[in-house]
Every structure is written in structure tokens, then in C-alpha cells.
Amino acid sequence: MSKTILITGSNGLLGQKLVHLLKQKNQVVATSLGSCLISDQSDFIYQSLDITEEKNILQIFEKYKPDFVINTAAMTNVDGCEDDKELCDKINVIAVNYLSRACEKFNSHLIHISTDFIFDGENGPYRENDQANPLSYYGLSKWKSEQVLQQSNCKWAILRTIILYGTAENLQRNNIVLWGRKALKDGQELNIIDDQFRSPTLAEDLAQACYLVIEKEAIGVYNASGKDIMSIYEMVERMADFYQCDKSQINRISSTTLNQKAKRPPKTGFILDKSIKELGYKPHSFEEGLTLLEKQLN
Ligand SMILES: NC(=O)c1ccc[n+]([C@@H]2O[C@H](COP(=O)([O-])OP(=O)(O)OC[C@H]3O[C@@H](n4cnc5c(N)ncnc54)[C@H](OP(=O)(O)O)[C@@H]3O)[C@@H](O)[C@H]2O)c1
């Protein structure tokens, strides 16, 4: 049966994938801060929405009475969150509270996206109930947002993910695969860290995980990342193999040389048993993801 699904942050990478996936069989109300970046605006409704304005959230809920709300909107610039902690709290924590209150009032099911950065990276890969210990303000804000839901009375699911990659229209933010692909193909020299380990996640896989939560009306915390764990260096090396580029252009470096404002966890990755068993989640391998991306880019 068709459902009404409200998506926040619909201009972002995950947001755009969700609009395309869900509009086929549902009434999708896509919202984001700016004007709509998706060129084909048939078959869904678009409204600008700043999720830090509770009054505006309530107006949209009043108008559409969504069955499900998928909150992809966030301040996602990890170093930027160290610079502007107040704004980070407003978007990543306080606004989640507004959304959860609206969901409670309108009996909507809230699906919220969180991150591997809630962990310190000392004992990855992680299960859903492992102890969080964020190293960065971004990670802390997402951990606080999870607690907002844990303490709320609305129906909720949290999907935790890791390094999203993929392509969408007019993206405001680059991702490592798009950036690495271009640099490799242009023959540029790349300095890539070899001391951080992650499971890169195809944006379509995470969108599919959201779909499965809706289908099963699932409640609780679920890991939803790619299935392969690799160092960032290995990720770029595997991309060079895939694109048949010269690997000698990739230099190994240590993350200490980057002097990034926010600390990053050394080794994350997720154990996906719960989402595979309970949701039927089936992520692509990294190379399958690159193959799909190549089709989209050509
Ligand atoms: N990207 C990753 O590697 C990664 C890893 C782990 C977890 N996550 C989580 O996954 C989710 C989706 O990530 P993503 O990469 O798709 O994000 P993204 O591409 O950075 O998009 C986020 C969107 O949020 C919107 N936004 C920002 N502030 C807003 C506000 N006040 N009100 C309404 N919308 C606002 C922006 O909309 P406009 O474009 O309209 O300004 C932006 O398009 C986020 O919750 C993120 O924390 C991401």
C-alpha cells in the first residue's frame, strides 16, 4: 500500500537516492534547506524545510501527515563541526528532537541516519550494541542524536553507516570515490592514508536499507554499511585496479600528517548480521558498487 514518506536533506547524496527509490510506489514529500537540486521533479512533492525550525516542521507534518520520516539532513562536515559546535548541535541534535516530537504527535515512524564516528575505532568492526565513545564533535553530536531517539516515545529506527559514496545531481559535497576516480583517471599523484580502516557504503545500499525498514516497520538500531573492510589506501588501490590506472601514483601517508581538526577513529567497519537477518539487507561488494557507479556516470 502506498505510504506518505517525508525525506529531510533530499538534496544530499542519500536524500536524492531515496527520492528516486521511494517515489515509484509512495507519495514522497522531499524537503531540504535550499531549492530542489533534482531536475526531474515529476512524481514527488518538494518543499524547502530548515529542520532547525520546529514551527516549519509542524506545518509540514500538519499538511502531509507522513507515515514515515527519513532524516538524512545533517551537518556532515566533520571538521566544520569542530569549528561551529553550536550550529552542529542545532542541526544534528536539537532538530532531531523536534522531528521526534512531531513524529510522536502524528504517529509517524522516524528513520534516522547515524555514523561509525560514534565509536573510537579501537575495537572495530562494531556490533549495534557496542559501547560508543566518539572522538570528534560530529561523532558526539550523532551519538547525542541517537540518545534523543532512545529516550523519545515515537516509533524509531537508527541506521548507522560509513563513508557514503555514489553520484547524484549537483552534489554540494564530494565523496572519496568520486574524488579518487577523477584524480586516478587524470594521472594525478595521490597521498592516501593507510592507517584508517572503513567499510565504504554505496548510497543505493543505504537507501535500500531505509526501504527495508519501512517495509518491515522495523524498530531499533541497525548497522547499514558496505560489507568489505579496508584501509583508505586499499580502497584507492582497489579503485586503481578497477579503473586500470597506474598504482605508482598513489603514495601511502599517515593520518598524523594531515593535521585535521577532528580526530578520526582508526578502525571502524560494522558487523552486519542483524540487518542481514532482520531486514534482509544485501549490500554490494566494493567492486560491484564501482561497476554500478560507472554505469551511472557514463
Ligand atoms: N557521507 C558520509 O560519508 C556519511 C557517513 C556516515 C554517516 N552519514 C550520515 O548520513 C546522512 C546522509 O549523509 P549525506 O552524505 O547524504 O549528506 P549530505 O550529502 O551532506 O547532505 C545532507 C543534506 O542535509 C541538508 N541540510 C543541512 N542542514 C539542513 C537544515 N538545517 N535543514 C534541512 N536540511 C539541511 C543539506 O541540504 P541543502 O543541500 O538543501 O543545503 C544537505 O543536502 C547524514 O545524517 C550523515 O550524518 C554520512
The ligand as an SDF file (V2000), in Angstrom:
LIG
                    3D

 48 52  0  0  0  0  0  0  0  0999 V2000
   28.5940   10.9880    3.9140 N   0  0  0  0  0  0  0  0  0  0  0  0
   29.1330   10.0920    4.7160 C   0  0  0  0  0  0  0  0  0  0  0  0
   30.2440    9.6060    4.4740 O   0  0  0  0  0  0  0  0  0  0  0  0
   28.3820    9.6470    5.9510 C   0  0  0  0  0  0  0  0  0  0  0  0
   28.9720    8.7110    6.8040 C   0  0  0  0  0  0  0  0  0  0  0  0
   28.2620    8.3110    7.9510 C   0  0  0  0  0  0  0  0  0  0  0  0
   27.0060    8.8470    8.2020 C   0  0  0  0  0  0  0  0  0  0  0  0
   26.4780    9.7670    7.3710 N   0  0  0  0  0  0  0  0  0  0  0  0
   25.1530   10.3290    7.6750 C   0  0  0  0  0  0  0  0  0  0  0  0
   24.3100   10.0310    6.5900 O   0  0  0  0  0  0  0  0  0  0  0  0
   23.3440   11.0790    6.3980 C   0  0  0  0  0  0  0  0  0  0  0  0
   23.3150   11.4930    4.9500 C   0  0  0  0  0  0  0  0  0  0  0  0
   24.6020   11.8890    4.5470 O   0  0  0  0  0  0  0  0  0  0  0  0
   24.8710   12.5240    3.1130 P   0  0  0  0  0  0  0  0  0  0  0  0
   26.3160   12.2990    2.7900 O   0  0  0  0  0  0  0  0  0  0  0  0
   23.8300   12.0940    2.1390 O   0  0  0  0  0  0  0  0  0  0  0  0
   24.6900   14.0470    3.4520 O   0  0  0  0  0  0  0  0  0  0  0  0
   24.9480   15.3240    2.5270 P   0  0  0  0  0  0  0  0  0  0  0  0
   25.1610   14.9100    1.1090 O   0  0  0  0  0  0  0  0  0  0  0  0
   25.9670   16.1710    3.2040 O   0  0  0  0  0  0  0  0  0  0  0  0
   23.5190   16.0020    2.6060 O   0  0  0  0  0  0  0  0  0  0  0  0
   22.9980   16.4940    3.7820 C   0  0  0  0  0  0  0  0  0  0  0  0
   21.8740   17.4320    3.3910 C   0  0  0  0  0  0  0  0  0  0  0  0
   21.3960   17.9930    4.5980 O   0  0  0  0  0  0  0  0  0  0  0  0
   20.7910   19.1970    4.2450 C   0  0  0  0  0  0  0  0  0  0  0  0
   20.7550   20.0960    5.3910 N   0  0  0  0  0  0  0  0  0  0  0  0
   21.7740   20.6360    6.0670 C   0  0  0  0  0  0  0  0  0  0  0  0
   21.3310   21.4370    7.0390 N   0  0  0  0  0  0  0  0  0  0  0  0
   19.9680   21.3940    6.9630 C   0  0  0  0  0  0  0  0  0  0  0  0
   18.9170   22.0150    7.6970 C   0  0  0  0  0  0  0  0  0  0  0  0
   19.1710   22.8550    8.6970 N   0  0  0  0  0  0  0  0  0  0  0  0
   17.6450   21.7410    7.3360 N   0  0  0  0  0  0  0  0  0  0  0  0
   17.3800   20.9030    6.3170 C   0  0  0  0  0  0  0  0  0  0  0  0
   18.3230   20.2950    5.5770 N   0  0  0  0  0  0  0  0  0  0  0  0
   19.6060   20.5490    5.9100 C   0  0  0  0  0  0  0  0  0  0  0  0
   21.5940   19.7950    3.1090 C   0  0  0  0  0  0  0  0  0  0  0  0
   20.6240   20.3490    2.2510 O   0  0  0  0  0  0  0  0  0  0  0  0
   20.8730   21.5020    1.1300 P   0  0  0  0  0  0  0  0  0  0  0  0
   21.7640   20.8510    0.1000 O   0  0  0  0  0  0  0  0  0  0  0  0
   19.4950   21.7580    0.6440 O   0  0  0  0  0  0  0  0  0  0  0  0
   21.5300   22.6660    1.8340 O   0  0  0  0  0  0  0  0  0  0  0  0
   22.3100   18.5840    2.5090 C   0  0  0  0  0  0  0  0  0  0  0  0
   21.9330   18.3430    1.1800 O   0  0  0  0  0  0  0  0  0  0  0  0
   23.7280   12.1480    7.4070 C   0  0  0  0  0  0  0  0  0  0  0  0
   22.9250   12.0240    8.5430 O   0  0  0  0  0  0  0  0  0  0  0  0
   25.1560   11.8280    7.7910 C   0  0  0  0  0  0  0  0  0  0  0  0
   25.4510   12.2650    9.1090 O   0  0  0  0  0  0  0  0  0  0  0  0
   27.1280   10.1640    6.2490 C   0  0  0  0  0  0  0  0  0  0  0  0
  1  2  1  0
  2  3  2  0
  2  4  1  0
  4  5  1  0
  4 48  2  0
  5  6  2  0
  6  7  1  0
  7  8  2  0
  8  9  1  0
  8 48  1  0
  9 10  1  0
  9 46  1  0
 10 11  1  0
 11 12  1  0
 11 44  1  0
 12 13  1  0
 13 14  1  0
 14 15  2  0
 14 16  1  0
 14 17  1  0
 17 18  1  0
 18 19  2  0
 18 20  1  0
 18 21  1  0
 21 22  1  0
 22 23  1  0
 23 24  1  0
 23 42  1  0
 24 25  1  0
 25 26  1  0
 25 36  1  0
 26 27  1  0
 26 35  1  0
 27 28  2  0
 28 29  1  0
 29 30  1  0
 29 35  2  0
 30 31  1  0
 30 32  2  0
 32 33  1  0
 33 34  2  0
 34 35  1  0
 36 37  1  0
 36 42  1  0
 37 38  1  0
 38 39  2  0
 38 40  1  0
 38 41  1  0
 42 43  1  0
 44 45  1  0
 44 46  1  0
 46 47  1  0
M  CHG  2   8   1  16  -1
M  END
$$$$
